């Protein structure tokens, strides 16, 4: 993607009056960038995290993702123009959080990685819905 195109996407994301399709593409590009960054960090951490099969970590994973979900929902309701960006950022944080816990709970804990991708996808969808709601107005 050319630097000017990326700059145009970022400007469209910041402008509530911009084309909704362009804003949605910009939000997806932002989300994929964050997901790639967090995935790269997980790859770098993987050799250094020891396996720690401690079952209460699964409870921590569930509680942590539930808390991030509540934060994203709150951001979409209260932070009008930037709520979708916050929600997508929290989705990437959920992926990273579940990824780290999955690496700790290896080998069976690696099943948390697809769950983290699903959480990210859900947060991205909620962010897109927030963009559409903001485009329609109050």
Backbone torsions as a table, in degrees:
resi	resn	phi	psi	omega
1	UNK	NA	133.1	-178.7
2	UNK	-70.1	150.5	179.6
3	UNK	-58.4	-35.7	179.4
4	UNK	-67.5	-36.3	178.6
5	UNK	-68.1	-40.7	177.9
6	UNK	-64.8	-40.8	178.0
7	UNK	-63.4	-39.5	177.5
8	UNK	-64.6	-38.5	177.5
9	UNK	-64.1	-43.5	-179.3
10	UNK	-66.3	-37.5	176.5
11	UNK	-65.3	-39.8	179.5
12	UNK	-65.6	-36.1	179.8
13	UNK	-66.9	-33.9	-179.7
14	UNK	-80.6	-17.2	-176.2
15	UNK	-100.7	111.2	-179.7
16	UNK	-66.2	-17.6	-179.0
17	UNK	-89.9	-2.2	-177.3
18	UNK	-72.1	168.4	178.6
19	UNK	-57.2	127.3	-177.9
20	UNK	-59.8	-35.8	178.7
21	UNK	-66.2	-39.5	177.9
22	UNK	-66.6	-39.9	177.9
23	UNK	-65.0	-38.3	178.7
24	UNK	-66.1	-41.8	176.3
25	UNK	-63.3	-38.7	179.1
26	UNK	-65.7	-40.8	178.5
27	UNK	-64.6	-40.5	177.1
28	UNK	-64.8	-41.4	178.1
29	UNK	-63.0	-42.6	177.2
30	UNK	-61.0	-45.7	179.8
31	UNK	-63.8	-42.9	179.3
32	UNK	-66.7	-34.5	175.4
33	UNK	-62.6	-46.7	179.4
34	UNK	-64.0	-40.3	179.4
35	UNK	-64.3	-41.9	177.0
36	UNK	-64.2	-40.7	178.4
37	UNK	-62.9	-47.4	180.0
38	UNK	-67.1	-37.7	176.8
39	UNK	-64.3	-40.0	176.5
40	UNK	-63.4	-40.4	177.2
41	UNK	-64.1	-38.1	177.2
42	UNK	-64.2	-40.4	177.5
43	UNK	-63.2	-37.7	177.9
44	UNK	-70.0	-33.9	-179.2
45	UNK	-78.5	-25.9	-172.1
46	UNK	-51.9	-45.7	-178.6
47	UNK	-70.5	-18.6	-174.1
48	UNK	-98.2	-17.6	-179.8
49	UNK	-85.6	123.9	179.4
50	UNK	-76.3	157.9	174.3
51	UNK	-76.3	126.8	-178.5
52	UNK	-133.8	80.1	-177.0
53	UNK	-71.1	78.4	-178.8
54	UNK	-114.0	102.4	-172.0
55	UNK	-52.8	-33.8	179.4
56	UNK	-62.2	-14.0	175.9
57	UNK	-64.9	-27.7	176.0
58	UNK	-65.3	-39.9	176.4
59	UNK	-64.0	-40.8	176.6
60	UNK	-61.0	-39.1	178.9
61	UNK	-62.2	-46.2	-178.8
62	UNK	-65.2	-45.4	-179.7
63	UNK	-65.6	-38.8	180.0
64	UNK	-65.1	-43.4	179.8
65	UNK	-69.7	-36.0	176.8
66	UNK	-63.6	-41.6	178.7
67	UNK	-64.1	-43.1	178.0
68	UNK	-63.2	-37.7	177.4
69	UNK	-62.1	-44.8	178.9
70	UNK	-63.9	-37.8	177.7
71	UNK	-64.6	-42.0	179.4
72	UNK	-64.9	-42.5	178.7
73	UNK	-62.7	-40.8	178.0
74	UNK	-65.3	-40.6	179.6
75	UNK	-64.3	-38.9	179.6
76	UNK	-66.9	-30.8	-179.5
77	UNK	-82.5	-35.1	-169.8
78	UNK	-103.7	-32.7	-175.6
79	UNK	-102.0	81.4	-169.0
80	UNK	-48.5	-65.0	-173.3
81	UNK	-77.6	-29.4	-175.6
82	UNK	-103.6	2.6	-178.9
83	UNK	-54.9	-47.0	178.7
84	UNK	-61.6	-36.7	177.8
85	UNK	-65.2	-41.2	178.9
86	UNK	-64.8	-41.8	-179.7
87	UNK	-62.6	-42.5	179.2
88	UNK	-67.8	-39.1	176.2
89	UNK	-62.2	-39.2	176.8
90	UNK	-69.4	-30.4	174.4
91	UNK	-65.3	-41.0	176.1
92	UNK	-66.0	-36.2	176.9
93	UNK	-65.4	-37.8	177.2
94	UNK	-63.8	-41.9	177.0
95	UNK	-60.6	-45.8	-178.5
96	UNK	-66.0	-43.7	180.0
97	UNK	-60.1	-49.4	179.3
98	UNK	-67.0	-32.3	177.4
99	UNK	-65.3	-43.4	178.8
100	UNK	-65.0	-44.5	178.3
101	UNK	-65.3	-35.4	176.5
102	UNK	-65.0	-38.4	176.9
103	UNK	-67.0	-36.0	177.7
104	UNK	-68.8	-35.9	-176.7
105	UNK	-93.4	23.0	-178.4
106	UNK	-54.3	151.8	-3.8
107	UNK	-85.2	-28.4	-176.5
108	UNK	-68.4	-26.9	-179.1
109	UNK	-67.7	-15.6	178.6
110	UNK	-64.5	-12.7	174.5
111	UNK	-69.4	-12.4	176.1
112	UNK	-73.6	-21.2	179.4
113	UNK	-63.1	-49.2	175.6
114	UNK	-63.1	-32.7	175.9
115	UNK	-63.8	-38.6	176.7
116	UNK	-65.1	-39.4	176.1
117	UNK	-64.0	-39.7	177.2
118	UNK	-64.3	-39.8	177.1
119	UNK	-63.6	-44.0	178.0
120	UNK	-59.4	-45.6	-179.2
121	UNK	-61.0	-41.8	178.4
122	UNK	-64.4	-40.9	178.4
123	UNK	-67.1	-37.1	177.5
124	UNK	-63.5	-42.8	178.1
125	UNK	-61.8	-43.1	178.9
126	UNK	-65.6	-36.1	176.0
127	UNK	-64.2	-41.0	177.6
128	UNK	-65.0	-38.4	176.6
129	UNK	-64.1	-37.1	176.7
130	UNK	-65.1	-36.4	175.8
131	UNK	-64.2	-44.4	-179.2
132	UNK	-65.9	-38.0	178.8
133	UNK	-67.5	-36.9	178.5
134	UNK	-69.4	-30.4	-179.9
135	UNK	-71.3	-32.0	179.8
136	UNK	-76.7	-23.5	179.9
137	UNK	95.1	174.4	-177.4
138	UNK	-70.9	NA	NA
